[in-house]
Amino acid sequence: MFPALVRRGLLLSLTLLVSLHGWGQPGLPMPVPYPAEAPTIDGQPDDWTGAPAADWRVVAHRPALRNHARVWLGWDETNLYALYHISDQHLVRLERGTGNPRLYFNDAVELYVDGPGDSRRRMDVNDYQFILDLAGDYVIFKGDKQLFDDDRRVAKDFGTATLLPRVAATRQGSINRMTDRDSGYVVELALPWAGLGVRPRPGHRLRLDACVEDMDSVFDLRSFPEGRPLHAYSFESWTGSHDFGYPQNWRAAVLTGGPDAVARFSLSHPRLALRLAALLAALLGLLAAYHAWRVRQLRQIPVRAELSMARLRVVEATGAFAETLVSPDAVQLKPDGVQL
């Protein structure tokens, strides 16, 4: 028994090391684990405790801009999950509203997703960009085939995606108050696989890019001349790139883990699983009905405490008989008759 436990422990340790090694090496596919339970999209990192995370410090001109970013990823049969935990000393929000393409002027995060994992140099129609700010507002960009031949810009546009994510954000600090020090913010999201055009399964490969935008000024930077250095604004991806939107710079990822045998059977044979579930429910209903009927039958049998008096009929050899009321405790059954 002891050697078996040792082998199991070594195997578990090796699996964990490989998983963590994949997170730390950009050249290896990054594992996206299957959680025991789907996270609740509430902007709280409690559901992600113990899971491996990708973390990096955003390089910036000023020390105040060198934020610490951590990203957790997960998946199940329905969604791709992500949680960003950003340490930021100054929380800034200049733009507002879901669908606003200028949300990157806020403290915000980005997630690029190539679900099929087949994009090369430029975004195609299967690629998505999600910008999500510290307040939970978001905007979605999608690859646009009409822009494939325009090398001057990223081949994407907003307002064309039909995908509806679930997003929640929490923050620790004040907004647009530069006289104090804040702690940061958390953004959590769930992206439906159906909208991404992916049928998830263990071993499926895709490409992802996680990015952070950090604004440390309450001035409207859109009024600054183009090309002027913005020392109060920083942006970077987890690969260290400052040029987003090009799939060749995104990290390869692979879905690891997976559902149990019952869930896999339900996914591979949904109609048969539904019929079996209905049959099992019918059998349980019949058992419950039979149990209730037996209980009603047993309740109709009088117990000894309910018999205050019993009617006793004495039949003589001549055929004559007499009846009398006696207490049940006074009646004893004998092999040769009844004795009072």
N, C-alpha and C positions, 0 to 999 in steps of 0.2 A: 504493500500500500504506500509506504513512504517513497520508494523510487518513482511511483506513478505521480505522486503529488509534486515531487521535485521536477519531473519532466513537464508537468502541466505548468508549474510556475515559471520554468525557463522559457517555455513556449509563449506564455503571456508576456513575459518581459521582453522577449525578442520582438513580438508583435508591436508592443508599445514603442520600442526603440525605432523600429522601422517606420512607424507612423510619425513619430517626432522628427526623425531624420528627413522624411519627406517634406514636412513643414519647413524645415530649415534650409533645404537645398533647392534653389530655384530650378536646377536642371532636372530634378525628379518630379514626376506627377505628384501633385499635392493631394493627400487623402482628404476626402469629404466624408466624415463618418455618419453612420445611421444611428441616431440616438435611441435610447431605450423608450423614451416618451417624447412626443413632439413638443417643442418649446411653446410656451404661451407668449404671444406677441404683445408684450406689455412694456417694453423698454427697460426691463430689469434683467441683469445678467445671472440671476440665480439658477436658471435652468441649464446654464452652460458650465457650471462648476466642474472642474476635473477634465474638461474636454481640451484637446490641443488647440492652440491658437497661433496665428501668425502675428508677430508684433515687430514694429520698427519705430525709429525716431525720425520725424520729418526734418530733413536738412533745411535750414533757413539762414537768412542773413543775421537775424537778431536772436539772442538766446530765448526771448519770450515766445518766439515762433516755433521753437524746437519741441513740438508736442510729441507725446508718446501715443501711438495708435496700436490697438489690438483688434483682431478680427477673428471671430469664430464662424465656422460653416457647418452645415448639417443638411441632411436630406431624408425624405421618406417618400412614400408612393405618390403623395400629392404635391409637395412643395420642395423648393430649395430654400434653406433658411440661412440667415446671416445676422450676426450681431457685431456692431462696432462699438468699442469703448475708447473714447478719445480724451486724453488728458490735455486740458486747454486752460491757460490762465486768464484769458479774456474771451468771453463769449459775445459774438457779434452776429446780428441779424439785420441786414439792410434790405433784403427782398422778401416778399411774402406771397403765399398762395401756391397751392398745388397746381401744377401745370405751367408754372412760371419758368421759362428757359434760363433766367438769370439767377437761379438759386445758388449758383457756384460763387456768387459774391458774398454769401453767408459762410459761417462755419458749417461745413457740410462734408458728407462722404459720398463716394461714388462706387458703383459696382458695375463692371462690364461683364456680360455673359455671352459666350458663344456656345449655345446648348449642344449643337451637333459636333462642335470641336473641329470644324472643317474650314474655317476662315484662314486666310493667308495674310496678305499685306494690308488689305482694307476690309472694313466692315461690310458685311452683306446683309441680306434681308432677314437672316436668322439671328442677327446680333443685336443686343440691347445695351443701352447705357441708362443707369438709374442714378439720379442725383437726389440725395435726401439730406435735408438740413437738420439742424439741432432742434427744431420745433416739430418735426414730423412732416413738413411739406415735402413734396417730391415732384419730379418731372421725369418723363421717360422719353428717351431718344431711341430711334430704331434705324437700322441700316436702310439706306435709300438707294435703290439701283440706278436712279436717274443721276446720281452724283458719283457713280463709280469712275467715270472718266475725268473727273475734276481733281487733279492732284494737289490743288491749292487748299483743299479743305477736307475734313473727315467726311466720309460718305454716310451721313446720318441726318435725320430730321426728327422733330418732335410733333406730337399731335396725331401721329398715325398709328400708334400702338393701341391695341385693344386689350392688353394685359392689365389686370387689376390686382396690384399687390396689397398686402396688409402691412402697415407701417405703424410703429409706435416709437416715441422718443421721450427721454427724460433728460434733465440737465441738473447740474449741481453748481449753482451760481446765478448771478444776475446777467441780464442781457443789455449790451450797449452801455455798460457802466465801466469806464476805463480806469476809475480811481480805486477799484478793489481787485482782488485776485479770486478767480473762480477755480473750480476743480475740473470741470469738463462736462461731457454729455455722452449719452448712449443712444444709438439708433438700432432698432431691431426690425427685421422685415421677413416676410414669407412671399416667395414668388411661385405661382402655380406653374407646374411643369407643362400643363396643357397650353398655357399662353406662350411658353418658351419653345414649344414644338418638340418636346422631348418625352419619350417613354422611359422613365428611369428604371435602372436595374443595376445590381452590383457589377462593377467593372466598367460601367459606361464612362467614357472620357469626354471632357469638355474643356473649355478655356475660360479663365476668370482673371479679372484685374480689379484690385481694390485700391482706392485712392482717397486722399484727404485734402480738403481745401480749408485753409486757416486764414481768417481775416482778423487783423488786430487793429483796425481803424474804423471809425464811424463815419469817415468821409466817403462820399460817393465816388468810387474809383472810376466810374464810367466817364467822368469829366476830365480825367487825366489824359494828357497827350499820348497817343499810341507809341509804343516803344520806350516810354519812360519807365525806369525800374520802380517796381512797387515793393518797397521794403517792408510794408505792413501786410503783405499778402504772400502766402506760400501755398504750394500745391505739389503733391508727390504721390506716386504709387508705391506699393509694397516691393516692387522691383527696383526702386530708386529712379524711375523714369519721370520726367516732367512733361512728356508729350503723350497724352492719352489718346485713346481711340484707334490704335493700330494693333490688330490681333497678334501680329508677330512679336509684340512685346508682352503679351498676356501670358499668365502661367498656365501650364497644363495641369489639369486636375482629374481625379478619378473617384467615382463613388465607391465607398468601401462599406463593409457590413451588409446588412439587409434584414428584411422581415423574417419572422419565424415560419415554420412549415405551414401552419394554418393560413397565415396571411399570404404566403406565396401561392398556395392552392387557390385561395379566393381571387387572387389577381390573374392567375393563368386560366382558371375555369370559373368565371364569374356567374354564369347561368347555373351550372351544376352546384356551385357553392350556395347559391340562393335557394335552389330546390332542396338541398340537404338541410339548410337552416330552417326552411318552412316545415319539412318533415319532422325535424327534431322538435320544433315548437309545437306541432300537432301532437306528437307523442307525449311531450311534457304536459300538454293540456289534458289529454286523456288520463294520464296518471293522476293529475290533480283532481279531476272530476271523480275518478274512482275512489281516491282517498277521502274526498268530501262525502261521498255516498256511504262509505264504510263508517265514517264518524257518525253520520246521522243514524245508521242502524244500531250502532253500539249505544248511542245515547237513549234509544227507546227501550233498552233492557233495564228494568228496575233494579236498583241496588238494595241491599238488605236494610239500609237505614231508612229507605222510603216505605217499607212494609210495616205499618204500625200494628195491624191485625190481619189474620188470615182466616179464611172460611174453611172449616174442616168438616168433611162429610164422612160419617161412620156407617158402613154397610154391614148389617148382621147376616148370619147364615140363612135366615129365613127370607132375606130380601128386603127386610125393613131397613130404613136408614134414618139417620138424624144428623142435622147440621148444627154447628156451633162456631162461634168466633173465639179464636185463641191467638196468643202472641206467637210470632214466628220463633222466638227464642225457646218456647215451650215444646216445640215439635222436634223430635229426633227420629230419623229414619233408621229402621232396623231391617235386617234381612227378612224377618218373618212378619213385618208389619210396621205400624207407626206407634210410637210410645209417647204419651204425654207426660 
